[in-house]
Amino acid sequence: MDRDRLLKLFFELVQIYSPTGKEGGVADYITTYISGLSNVSIMIDDAGESFGGECGNLIVTFSVNNDAHAPLALLSHMDTAQPCHGIIPKIDDDGRIYSQSDTVLGADDKAGVAMMLLLLSEVEKRPQDFGNIEFVFTVGEEKNLLGSKALDISRLRAKYGLVLDSNGPIGSMITSAPYAVNLKLKLKGRPAHAGIEPEKGISALTIAAKGVLKAPLGRLSPITTSNFGRIAGGHATNIVMEEVEIEGEARSLEKAELDRTVGEIKASFRDAADQMGGVAHIQVEESFPGYQISEDTPLVKLMSRVISDHGLAPSCRSSGGGSDASILNSRGIPCLNLGVAFHNPHSKDEYIMLEDISILYDILRDVIQII
């Protein structure tokens, strides 16, 4: 494998500004890259229109009608977490790649994109060794998987999928991921002049405080979490606060436990509102579905064998995060999220080792010849 070429692709990709909704530059880069390849077709859907983005998902299909191989989809996302403007990648003598600027690196998930592009070139060189492969580059992943949610699965022939988007070590496979919901609470009290007649008011802030103190929050069990991440309300210091809005989430590897947690959260705020004489409006929306894949499935067995062949110990693990694998699994395509070994994602301390992505590339190259 040409490490220099992989490194060049990665460096060029991370320098393209591509927060959620602004993935057009990366899409153009991919389109230009594949323009000279044979046996390749590209389709861009309208997923971006669903959330005001610049472009949709890219589906790049390599088709040689080789029925000896099961159709496979490889997925990475084109958007990166903020801050991602002006990324300056640097590699040190130990092979550690990081950003010299005050930004994330963008290995999440430009490392996956770079590997997929190099695989496309490899497949073109030896088409007889590969089957029907679909390279899917999604948009809006960092914003509740908006791109893959809008992806028309009927456009894919894939029987299996591999997502290159976990911070786990090389050789790890996410076989279990959580169900997640978003919570939007609107707590209503009654306004009054805070200096003259506060007794006539009902403080929505007090309702919120009582609800937060009673609601289950944080790490609730090994498989369940909940969090409130945003609160807003009030107009002036001399008005008893009439309304407070709170946004949060809950996640669990078990749907029943998630439902119980959400029920307890709702009861906490409704009880607080009832005690104060106010009202609690609570909206619950699915963020993404969970999944569980047995270690006995053919896809896991195949990945484990190839990982072992490369001298690594395969591992199946659960994750507290969602990925495009969550969506594909919910729509009937067995899909694993693979460890790409990027460290400290979504932070300015993000880095990745060239050795790690080189090994994963070799693993993927072998997998798409065997499956």
Secondary structure, 3 states (H helix, E strand, C coil): CCHHHHHHHHHHHHCCCCECCCCHHHHHHHHHHHCCCCCEEEEECCHHHHCCCCCCCEEEEECCCCCCCCCEEEEEECCECCCCCCCCEEECCCCEEEECCCCCCCHHHHHHHHHHHHHHHHHHHCHHHCCCEEEEEECCCCCCCHHHHCCCHHHCCCCEEEEEEECCCCCEEEEEECEEEEEEEEEECECCECCCCHHHCECHHHHHHHHHHHCCCEEEECCEEEEEEEEEECCCCCECCCEEEEEEEEEECCHHHHHHHHHHHHHHHHHHHHHHCCEEEEEEEEEECCEECCCCCHHHHHHHHHHHHCCCCCEEEECCCCCHHHHHHHCCCCEEEEECCCECCCCCCCEEEHHHHHHHHHHHHHHHHHC
